[in-house]
Amino acid sequence: MKTTGYVNVSLNVNGRSYEVEAEPRTLLIDLLRNTLKIKSVRRGCEEGECGACTVLLNGKPIYSCLTLAVQVDGAEILTVEGLIKDEKMHSLMQAFIENYAVQCGYCTPGMILAAYYLLNTVENPTEEDIRRSVSGNLCRCTGYVNIIKAIKDTVRRKKRENQIKVTKGDAPYKV
């Protein structure tokens, strides 16, 4: 049932479909945090400067603090929770932990999603590519050294995994 002054918004978040009512002025960050209870999307500057609210919209990073919920009707949204499969963290998340790229953790979900986008769009990213990919995400704690290191570590792991091939019958496949 549609409440007066509200609009229906259909979206897929982390592989799950939702149909919600929202005021036309509702920001995506508020829909995610308050309605869907997804807490990794952080409110920071509210001006699209810090990247704490970064999500992937149809595979591309956006600032959810600058996006109206009605603009994402019919879209797919990925938050950092969507990178956890069968209670196992994505290798990028694990690299952030192993390389001490997390301090207070406020910027971490946005950083991870920006890096995830890079790793899925650039086959062999350089350090310059990595730096550019996280340039829209501010971190006041780490100085970015370990963040860059974690992303580079993930790139190395990805290369190593893609080089290993095992033959099963006549068809080679990636492990």
PyMOL commands that set and color helices and strands:
alter all, ss='L'
color gray80, all
select helices_A, chain A and resi 28-35+64-66+69-72+80-83+91-98+108-121+127-133+145-163
alter helices_A, ss='H'
color red, helices_A
select strands_A, chain A and resi 7-13+16-22+54-57+60-63+75-78+165-168+171-174
alter strands_A, ss='S'
color yellow, strands_A
deselect
rebuild
show_as cartoon
